[in-house]
Amino acid sequence: MKKGFKIIVLAKQVPDTHNVGKDAMKEDGTMNRAALPAIFNPEDLNALEQALRIKDQFPETTITVLSMGLPKAADVIREAIFRGADNGILLTDRKLGGSDTLATSYAIAQAIKTIGNYDIVMCGRQAIDGDTAQVGPQAAEKLEIPQVTYAEEIVDINEKDITIRRRLEHGVETVNAPFPVLVTVTGSAAPCRSRNAKRVMKFKNAMTAMEIEAANADKALYEARPYLNITTWGADDVNIDPARTGKAGSPTFVKEIQSVVLTAKESKKLTGSDADINEFVKDIIDNHILG
Ligand SMILES: Cc1cc2nc3c(=O)[nH]c(=O)nc-3n(C[C@H](O)[C@H](O)[C@H](O)COP(=O)(O)OP(=O)(O)OC[C@H]3O[C@@H](n4cnc5c(N)ncnc54)[C@H](O)[C@@H]3O)c2cc1C
């Protein structure tokens, strides 16, 4: 009888596009990332919760969080550890800059292969900044493993397979998949549990080597307590072919960026009388807004 699963949770640090203020866009129409707080991509938290539920059921399960991004993305790894993940790996390298979804999913798949020997890769359905929902499915293709998208709940898991309820546009579907499998989790899945106070105390000093250096932290502490070290990998650590990542590996070409501002062209005041309402309905039919 299996006592635990090896799970990798993909977590992306994203700008908080749900709280966009007036400084959020630059004049050229690109996002002013500095003006938006960086957060844990919301659906990745749903994915983490599904992994934690498996660990609740099978305590020998290990959860490794993998994030690709700037050095400050270590924050999402710490957050995941505070909520119950075992450890994390940050994939960060200037060589990965300028990667589109094809190059990103390649780099992530290489990192997953380097971790190796996994049962489940859990990720969010979609990131709130790029919004493509491509990275999970593309990574599964590159890993040559089955994928279950739009997962809302893990209904059953045993040593042979996993049963997942998917949330679709017009209903639900329940499917079985063998291991290893990649699962993309939707925002309608259970929300992630909060931080655990004991884990916050234990892991509050968890840092990457770069952060330890920058903070001039006591290195003896990290030698004595290896669990406080957040692993950092660069492109060479995961055998990345330079032709398949960064700008060289990104066939997406951004032709033009437009800042679309929706403004009401005109307004009309209605009194609520029958005559006004009749006129309003006639207007919207004539303008093909209705019918
Ligand atoms: C031409 C081009 C150049 C770009 N250059 C850059 C750049 O220089 N720097 C930059 O940051 N972005 C860059 N991007 C954006 C980058 O490609 C996307 O952010 C990235 O591919 C993820 O796509 P997405 O946001 O649509 O994620 P989705 O496909 O919507 O994400 C689905 C899920 O995949 C997982 N996932 C996605 N990305 C990551 C990640 N990085 N780490 C861990 N898990 C992840 C998460 O679980 C997420 O919920 C560029 C895009 C293009 C088109």
The ligand as a Tripos MOL2 file, in Angstrom:
@<TRIPOS>MOLECULE
LIG
   53    58     1     0     0
SMALL
NO_CHARGES

@<TRIPOS>ATOM
      1 C1          7.3260   37.4520  -26.6400 C.3       1 LIG1
      2 C2          7.1300   37.2620  -25.1610 C.ar      1 LIG1
      3 C3          8.1560   37.6270  -24.2820 C.ar      1 LIG1
      4 C4          7.9850   37.4710  -22.8990 C.ar      1 LIG1
      5 N1          8.9860   37.8390  -22.0690 N.ar      1 LIG1
      6 C5          8.8500   37.6990  -20.7370 C.ar      1 LIG1
      7 C6          9.8880   38.0780  -19.8320 C.ar      1 LIG1
      8 O1         10.9310   38.5580  -20.2490 O.2       1 LIG1
      9 N2          9.6710   37.8950  -18.4920 N.ar      1 LIG1
     10 C7          8.5080   37.3730  -18.0260 C.ar      1 LIG1
     11 O2          8.3620   37.2070  -16.8120 O.2       1 LIG1
     12 N3          7.5190   36.9990  -18.8590 N.ar      1 LIG1
     13 C8          7.6600   37.1500  -20.1870 C.ar      1 LIG1
     14 N4          6.6570   36.8000  -21.0140 N.ar      1 LIG1
     15 C9          5.4380   36.2340  -20.4370 C.3       1 LIG1
     16 C10         5.6580   34.7450  -20.2090 C.3       1 LIG1
     17 O3          5.8380   34.0660  -21.4130 O.3       1 LIG1
     18 C11         4.4440   34.1760  -19.5040 C.3       1 LIG1
     19 O4          4.2570   34.8700  -18.2970 O.3       1 LIG1
     20 C12         4.6550   32.7080  -19.1710 C.3       1 LIG1
     21 O5          4.8790   31.9550  -20.3250 O.3       1 LIG1
     22 C13         3.4380   32.1280  -18.4980 C.3       1 LIG1
     23 O6          2.3420   32.2660  -19.3390 O.3       1 LIG1
     24 P1          0.9510   32.6550  -18.7180 P.3       1 LIG1
     25 O7          1.1900   33.7990  -17.7820 O.co2     1 LIG1
     26 O8         -0.0300   32.7950  -19.7950 O.co2     1 LIG1
     27 O9          0.6520   31.3820  -17.7970 O.3       1 LIG1
     28 P2         -0.5240   30.3200  -17.9270 P.3       1 LIG1
     29 O10        -0.2450   29.4010  -19.0560 O.co2     1 LIG1
     30 O11        -1.8560   30.9970  -17.8910 O.co2     1 LIG1
     31 O12        -0.2210   29.5690  -16.5340 O.3       1 LIG1
     32 C14        -0.8450   28.3370  -16.2080 C.3       1 LIG1
     33 C15        -0.1610   27.7750  -14.9880 C.3       1 LIG1
     34 O13         1.1660   27.3870  -15.3130 O.3       1 LIG1
     35 C16         2.0240   27.6020  -14.1890 C.3       1 LIG1
     36 N5          3.0400   28.5880  -14.5310 N.ar      1 LIG1
     37 C17         3.0280   29.4950  -15.5260 C.ar      1 LIG1
     38 N6          4.1590   30.2270  -15.5040 N.ar      1 LIG1
     39 C18         4.8790   29.7810  -14.4580 C.ar      1 LIG1
     40 C19         6.1290   30.1480  -13.8890 C.ar      1 LIG1
     41 N7          6.8670   31.1480  -14.3980 N.pl3     1 LIG1
     42 N8          6.5670   29.4730  -12.7950 N.ar      1 LIG1
     43 C20         5.8330   28.4660  -12.2680 C.ar      1 LIG1
     44 N9          4.6360   28.0870  -12.7530 N.ar      1 LIG1
     45 C21         4.1830   28.7340  -13.8310 C.ar      1 LIG1
     46 C22         1.1430   28.1470  -13.0680 C.3       1 LIG1
     47 O14         0.7230   27.0830  -12.2670 O.3       1 LIG1
     48 C23        -0.0230   28.7550  -13.8300 C.3       1 LIG1
     49 O15        -1.2190   28.8250  -13.0660 O.3       1 LIG1
     50 C24         6.7780   36.9520  -22.3940 C.ar      1 LIG1
     51 C25         5.7550   36.6010  -23.2860 C.ar      1 LIG1
     52 C26         5.9200   36.7570  -24.6450 C.ar      1 LIG1
     53 C27         4.7880   36.3770  -25.5630 C.3       1 LIG1
@<TRIPOS>BOND
     1     1     2 1
     2     2     3 ar
     3     2    52 ar
     4     3     4 ar
     5     4     5 ar
     6     4    50 ar
     7     5     6 ar
     8     6     7 ar
     9     6    13 1
    10     7     8 2
    11     7     9 ar
    12     9    10 ar
    13    10    11 2
    14    10    12 ar
    15    12    13 ar
    16    13    14 ar
    17    14    15 1
    18    14    50 ar
    19    15    16 1
    20    16    17 1
    21    16    18 1
    22    18    19 1
    23    18    20 1
    24    20    21 1
    25    20    22 1
    26    22    23 1
    27    23    24 1
    28    24    25 2
    29    24    26 1
    30    24    27 1
    31    27    28 1
    32    28    29 2
    33    28    30 1
    34    28    31 1
    35    31    32 1
    36    32    33 1
    37    33    34 1
    38    33    48 1
    39    34    35 1
    40    35    36 1
    41    35    46 1
    42    36    37 ar
    43    36    45 ar
    44    37    38 ar
    45    38    39 ar
    46    39    40 ar
    47    39    45 ar
    48    40    41 1
    49    40    42 ar
    50    42    43 ar
    51    43    44 ar
    52    44    45 ar
    53    46    47 1
    54    46    48 1
    55    48    49 1
    56    50    51 ar
    57    51    52 ar
    58    52    53 1
@<TRIPOS>SUBSTRUCTURE
     1 LIG1         1 GROUP 0 **** ****
